Amino acid sequence: MRAPDIFDELTRKDKEIEYYKDKCDNLEKQLFVVINELKKTQALLRQFLNENTPSSKLPFKYPSKEKSNEEPKPRGKPIGSNGGNKEVPESVDRKIKAKLEKSCPRCGKIIFRKDIDTRLRYVYDAIIQAMIIEVEEEFYLCNCGEFCIGKHPDIPQRGMMGYNLQTLFTELKFNFSGSYANISKFFDNVTNSKINFTPKAINDCIRGIAEKLEPSYDKMESEIKNELYANCDETSWPVNGMQWYLWMIVTTNFVFISIQNSRARRVLIDIFGKNYQGGIISDCFKIYREFAKWYQKCWVHLLRKAKFEAQKNPKKNIVKLYEQLKSLHREMTDFLKENPSKELRQEKKKEFEKKLNQIINYKHWCKEAQSIVDNWLIAYRGHWLTAIEIEGISLDNNLCEQKIRGSIGWRKMLGGHRTRDGAKQYAIIETNRQTWKHKGKYPYNELLSVLRN
């Protein structure tokens, strides 16, 4: 038997080593590909699921211990309820009678009038009725060169669109984020082609309305700096494919919108001035600093951030931080519901400051908790309890965030604006509409009144 050749054995071992080396290299490359794909997926997911994602937008929710232990609410209407969700109307426009046939439609039994009972129910209905008005218009060319034209309060001085139609166009555009083409098709459909204007004609109508409302918009902008406080927020807003920003400012008297190509502090300085003597209620975005007299930072953003980190790290004491902050916020909210006096507010603020300082000064927070303490609680120290002392404001910025959601539908449906003029028109008209709603008025009726006058 021939002894194995040492050189053949070494050659075989080298080939085996080379094979496993190539296999490891291939596996390493595949691993790098998987890791890169995972990072891309995580980055994409973070756009939709992060500490700034409202709870209403989360795709899944886990009930709290308190809610999971509660008995579920019974289905159906409450005992004794009539099942209706509307009150009896104060007035009716038309009365009709729904009469029975002479016999039962199922078995054919004769129905005698003496056996019949009656009941009342209310039906709500609406129609869009086209109205074409023929106007016999007087005119006169004066010797001075003035071309005099007759006027009537029910029709516009110029154009073919009446006041009601202009207002309907505006409501469909701004309340339902409808495109000009769809608005044109809608009126063509419901009026049997009696009202048939091109999308460009409707666009020109909206532009004219914006021009009529612009003086009111400019007046609001000049008066904002005199308001005692303002809730502020901003969101991305595409204009001609570029990243612009919609700024919303909510005060006691106004809801003001400005669409700018900047997210910098200069936008706020242009609106409020360098030394605004009122207060700003906002999130912890760094531009909302050092230009107002006082600040109130949003506790909802703080709690959302703490909850997000607590869910990521359930075994660390970030959970303890979240529970302490949530408990303090609940205590302060309950206190404000009692409508306390000024003296009691000042006394309670000291008590709440002491509790907040105890949370801040705790020396054994984990890295995630300490990050929130440093970058939120300490960085904005003195801005978390202003609502306890000053009457009329809240601990969060929910008022502004709820109102800015009205514009998000437009951004999602229509993708912002194609032109700067379109963005300006939107800001002007929506500012007036939101301000009317803010004051408890109906935008349709208010716009109709403006156009008539």
C-alpha positions in Angstrom: 0.0 0.0 0.0 1.4 3.3 -1.1 1.8 6.0 1.6 -0.2 9.2 0.9 1.8 11.9 -0.8 2.2 14.9 1.6 2.0 17.4 -1.3 -1.3 16.0 -2.5 -2.7 16.3 1.0 -1.5 19.9 1.3 -3.0 20.7 -2.1 -6.3 19.2 -1.1 -6.3 21.1 2.2 -5.5 24.4 0.4 -8.5 23.8 -2.0 -10.7 23.0 1.0 -9.6 26.2 2.8 -10.1 28.2 -0.4 -13.6 26.8 -0.8 -14.7 27.7 2.8 -13.1 31.1 2.4 -15.1 31.8 -0.7 -18.2 30.5 1.0 -17.6 32.8 4.0 -17.0 35.8 1.7 -20.3 35.1 -0.1 -22.2 34.7 3.2 -20.6 37.9 4.4 -21.7 39.8 1.3 -25.2 38.4 1.7 -25.2 39.5 5.4 -24.1 43.0 4.4 -27.0 43.2 1.9 -29.5 42.0 4.5 -28.2 44.5 7.0 -28.4 47.4 4.5 -32.0 46.4 3.6 -32.8 46.2 7.3 -31.4 49.7 7.9 -33.4 51.1 4.9 -36.6 49.4 6.2 -36.0 50.8 9.8 -35.4 54.3 8.4 -38.6 54.1 6.4 -40.5 52.8 9.3 -39.2 55.5 11.6 -40.9 58.1 9.3 -44.3 56.7 10.3 -43.6 55.2 13.7 -41.5 57.5 16.0 -41.9 59.5 19.1 -43.8 62.2 17.1 -46.4 59.8 15.8 -49.8 60.7 17.3 -51.5 57.8 19.0 -54.4 58.1 16.6 -52.1 57.2 13.7 -50.5 54.1 15.2 -51.4 50.9 13.3 -51.7 48.9 16.5 -52.6 49.8 20.1 -52.2 47.9 23.3 -54.8 48.7 26.0 -53.5 49.9 29.3 -53.9 47.7 32.4 -56.7 49.9 33.7 -58.7 49.7 30.4 -58.1 46.0 30.0 -59.6 45.3 33.4 -62.7 47.3 32.8 -65.9 45.7 31.6 -66.6 46.4 28.0 -69.4 48.8 27.2 -72.7 47.1 26.2 -73.7 47.4 22.5 -76.8 49.1 21.3 -78.7 52.2 22.5 -79.0 53.0 26.2 -82.1 51.8 28.0 -84.9 54.4 27.6 -83.3 56.0 24.6 -85.3 56.6 21.4 -82.3 55.6 19.3 -82.2 59.0 17.6 -79.1 61.2 17.5 -80.8 64.5 16.6 -83.1 66.7 18.5 -86.5 67.7 17.2 -86.0 70.6 14.8 -87.3 74.0 15.8 -88.9 74.6 12.4 -89.8 72.6 9.4 -89.9 73.7 5.7 -92.5 71.2 4.4 -95.1 68.8 5.9 -96.2 65.7 4.1 -98.4 62.7 4.9 -97.3 59.1 4.2 -100.6 57.2 3.8 -101.2 53.5 4.1 -102.7 51.4 1.3 -106.1 49.9 1.8 -104.8 46.4 2.6 -101.7 44.8 4.2 -99.0 44.3 1.5 -98.1 40.9 3.0 -101.4 39.1 3.8 -104.0 41.3 2.0 -106.0 42.0 5.2 -108.3 45.1 4.9 -107.0 48.1 7.0 -109.7 50.2 8.6 -109.1 53.9 9.2 -110.1 53.7 12.8 -107.3 51.2 13.5 -104.5 53.4 12.1 -102.0 55.2 14.3 -99.7 58.0 13.3 -96.1 59.0 14.3 -93.8 61.8 13.3 -90.3 61.5 11.9 -88.0 64.1 10.3 -86.2 63.8 7.0 -83.3 66.1 6.2 -82.8 66.8 2.5 -81.0 69.3 0.3 -80.8 70.2 -3.4 -78.4 72.0 -5.6 -80.5 73.9 -8.0 -79.1 75.8 -10.9 -80.3 79.3 -11.4 -79.5 81.3 -14.5 -80.2 85.0 -14.0 -80.9 87.3 -16.9 -79.7 90.8 -16.0 -80.9 93.9 -17.9 -78.0 96.2 -17.1 -78.2 99.9 -17.6 -75.1 101.7 -18.7 -74.0 105.2 -19.6 -70.9 106.8 -21.1 -70.4 110.1 -19.3 -68.8 113.1 -20.9 -66.0 112.9 -18.3 -65.0 109.5 -19.7 -66.5 107.3 -17.0 -68.4 104.2 -18.2 -71.3 104.0 -15.6 -72.9 100.6 -15.1 -76.0 99.7 -13.1 -75.7 97.7 -9.8 -77.8 95.2 -8.0 -77.1 93.7 -4.6 -77.8 90.1 -5.7 -75.3 89.9 -8.6 -71.6 90.7 -8.9 -70.5 93.8 -10.8 -68.4 91.7 -13.1 -68.2 88.1 -14.3 -70.7 85.3 -14.9 -70.5 83.6 -11.5 -73.0 84.6 -8.8 -72.1 85.0 -5.2 -73.6 81.7 -4.1 -71.8 79.8 -6.9 -68.4 81.4 -6.0 -68.9 80.5 -2.3 -69.8 76.9 -3.3 -66.7 76.6 -5.4 -64.6 77.8 -2.5 -66.1 75.4 0.0 -65.7 72.4 -2.3 -62.1 73.4 -3.0 -61.1 74.1 0.6 -63.4 72.0 2.7 -63.1 68.8 0.6 -59.7 69.4 -1.1 -61.4 68.9 -4.5 -59.5 69.5 -7.7 -60.7 72.1 -10.1 -61.5 69.4 -12.7 -63.6 67.4 -10.2 -65.5 70.5 -9.1 -66.3 71.3 -12.7 -67.5 67.7 -13.3 -69.6 67.8 -10.1 -71.6 70.9 -11.1 -72.0 69.7 -14.6 -73.4 66.4 -13.2 -75.8 67.8 -10.5 -77.2 70.6 -12.7 -77.6 68.7 -15.9 -74.9 70.8 -17.6 -76.7 74.1 -16.8 -73.6 75.1 -14.8 -70.6 74.1 -16.8 -67.4 76.1 -16.1 -63.9 75.0 -17.1 -61.3 74.2 -14.3 -59.4 77.3 -15.3 -62.5 79.5 -14.9 -63.0 78.1 -11.4 -59.3 78.7 -10.6 -59.7 82.3 -11.7 -62.7 82.6 -9.4 -60.7 81.3 -6.4 -57.9 83.8 -7.3 -60.4 86.7 -7.3 -61.8 85.6 -3.9 -58.2 85.5 -2.5 -57.6 89.1 -3.8 -60.8 90.2 -2.0 -59.8 88.6 1.3 -56.2 89.7 1.2 -56.7 93.0 3.1 -58.3 91.0 5.9 -55.4 88.6 5.9 -52.8 91.5 6.0 -54.7 93.1 8.9 -54.6 89.8 10.9 -50.8 89.5 10.2 -50.3 93.1 11.5 -52.3 92.5 14.7 -50.9 89.1 15.7 -48.0 90.7 17.5 -50.5 92.4 19.9 -52.0 89.1 21.0 -51.3 87.9 24.6 -50.2 84.5 23.5 -50.1 82.2 20.4 -50.0 78.5 19.7 -47.5 77.7 17.0 -46.8 74.7 14.8 -45.4 74.0 11.3 -45.5 71.2 8.7 -43.9 70.4 5.4 -45.7 71.8 2.4 -44.6 71.0 -1.2 -44.6 74.0 -3.6 -43.7 73.2 -7.2 -41.9 70.0 -6.0 -39.8 71.9 -3.5 -39.9 71.5 0.3 -41.7 74.5 1.8 -43.4 74.8 5.1 -46.9 75.7 6.3 -46.8 77.7 9.5 -50.0 77.9 11.7 -50.4 80.4 14.5 -53.5 80.2 16.7 -54.4 83.0 19.0 -57.5 84.0 20.9 -58.9 85.9 17.9 -57.1 84.5 14.8 -56.0 81.4 13.1 -53.2 82.6 10.8 -51.5 80.5 8.1 -48.3 81.4 6.3 -46.6 79.2 3.6 -42.8 79.9 3.4 -39.7 78.3 1.9 -38.0 78.4 5.3 -38.3 76.6 8.6 -36.0 79.1 10.3 -36.8 81.6 13.1 -36.9 84.5 10.7 -40.4 83.5 9.7 -41.5 84.0 13.3 -39.5 87.2 13.7 -41.3 88.6 10.5 -44.7 87.9 12.1 -44.1 88.6 15.8 -41.2 91.0 15.7 -37.9 90.5 17.6 -39.3 91.3 21.1 -42.7 89.8 21.2 -44.3 90.7 24.6 -46.7 87.7 24.6 -46.2 84.0 25.1 -45.6 81.1 22.7 -47.1 77.6 23.2 -45.3 75.1 21.1 -43.3 71.9 20.9 -39.5 71.8 21.6 -38.4 72.7 18.1 -35.4 75.0 18.8 -36.6 77.9 16.7 -39.3 78.6 19.2 -36.8 80.2 21.6 -35.5 83.6 22.7 -37.9 86.0 21.0 -41.0 85.9 23.3 -41.7 87.0 26.8 -42.7 83.5 28.1 -43.1 80.0 26.8 -45.1 76.9 27.5 -43.8 73.6 26.0 -46.1 70.8 25.0 -46.4 68.0 27.5 -48.0 65.7 25.0 -44.8 65.7 22.9 -42.7 65.1 26.1 -44.9 62.2 27.2 -45.0 60.7 23.6 -41.2 60.7 23.5 -40.9 59.1 27.0 -43.4 56.5 26.1 -41.7 55.7 22.8 -38.4 55.1 24.6 -40.1 53.2 27.4 -41.6 50.7 24.9 -38.2 50.2 23.2 -36.5 49.6 26.6 -39.1 48.0 28.9 -36.4 46.7 31.4 -34.7 50.1 32.0 -35.8 52.9 34.3 -37.0 55.0 31.4 -40.3 53.3 32.2 -40.1 54.8 35.7 -39.5 58.3 34.2 -42.4 57.9 31.9 -44.8 56.9 34.7 -43.6 59.8 36.9 -44.1 62.3 34.1 -47.5 60.9 33.2 -48.6 61.1 36.9 -47.4 64.7 37.2 -49.1 65.7 34.0 -52.4 64.1 35.2 -52.2 65.9 38.5 -51.6 69.2 36.8 -54.4 68.6 34.3 -56.9 67.8 37.1 -55.8 70.9 39.0 -56.4 73.2 36.0 -59.9 71.7 35.5 -60.9 73.2 38.9 -60.4 76.8 37.5 -58.2 77.8 40.5 -57.6 81.4 41.7 -54.4 83.3 41.0 -53.0 82.8 44.5 -53.7 79.1 44.4 -52.0 78.8 41.0 -48.8 80.4 42.3 -48.8 78.2 45.4 -49.4 75.0 43.3 -46.7 76.0 40.8 -44.1 75.9 43.5 -45.3 72.4 44.5 -45.2 71.1 40.9 -41.8 72.7 40.4 -40.5 70.8 43.4 -41.8 67.5 42.0 -40.3 68.2 38.5 -37.0 69.1 40.0 -36.9 65.8 41.9 -37.3 64.0 38.6 -34.6 66.1 37.0 -32.1 65.7 39.9 -32.4 61.9 40.2 -28.8 60.6 39.6 -29.4 57.1 38.4 -31.4 57.4 35.2 -30.4 55.1 32.4 -28.9 56.6 29.2 -32.3 56.9 27.4 -34.0 58.6 30.4 -31.0 60.9 31.0 -31.2 62.0 27.4 -34.8 63.1 27.8 -33.9 64.9 31.1 -31.0 66.7 29.5 -32.4 67.6 26.1 -36.0 68.3 27.2 -36.5 69.0 30.9 -33.3 70.8 31.5 -32.9 72.4 28.1 -36.3 74.0 28.4 -36.3 74.5 32.2 -38.8 77.1 33.2 -41.1 76.5 30.2 -43.0 73.4 31.4 -45.3 74.9 34.1 -46.3 78.3 32.7 -49.9 77.1 32.2 -50.2 76.6 36.0 -49.5 80.3 36.6 -51.1 82.0 33.6 -54.8 81.5 33.1 -56.3 80.6 29.8 -53.5 78.4 28.3 -53.1 74.6 28.4 -50.1 72.3 29.1 -50.1 71.2 25.5 -50.2 72.4 21.9 -53.2 70.3 20.9 -55.3 73.3 19.8 -52.8 74.2 17.0 -52.1 70.6 16.1 -55.8 69.8 15.7 -56.3 72.8 13.5 -53.3 72.1 11.3 -54.7 68.7 10.5 -57.4 70.4 8.4 -54.6 71.3 6.0 -53.0 67.9 5.9 -55.9 66.5 3.8 -55.1 69.1 1.1 -51.4 68.1 1.1 -52.3 64.4 0.8 -55.0 64.8 -1.8 -53.5 67.5 -4.0 -49.8 67.4 -3.1 -49.4 71.0 -2.0 -49.2 73.6 -4.8 -47.7 74.0 -8.2 -47.0 77.7 -7.9 -46.2 80.3 -5.2 -49.3 82.2 -6.1 -51.4 79.1 -5.4 -49.8 78.7 -2.0 -50.4 82.4 -1.2 -54.1 82.1 -2.2 -54.5 79.0 0.0 -53.0 80.8 3.0 -55.2 83.9 2.5 -58.5 82.0 2.0 -57.9 79.3 4.6 -56.7 81.8 7.2 -60.1 83.6 6.9 -62.1 80.4 6.9 -60.3 79.0 9.9 -60.6 82.3 11.8 -64.4 82.3 11.2 -64.7 78.8 12.5 -62.5 79.7 15.4 -65.0 82.4 16.3 -67.9 80.0 16.1 -69.1 81.4 12.7 -70.0 79.5 9.5 -67.4 80.1 6.8 -70.0 79.7 4.0 -72.2 82.5 5.3 -69.3 84.7 6.2 -67.7 84.4 2.8 -71.0 85.0 1.1 -71.4 88.2 3.2 -67.9 89.4 2.2 -68.6 88.8 -1.5 -71.9 90.7 -1.3 -70.3 93.7 0.3 
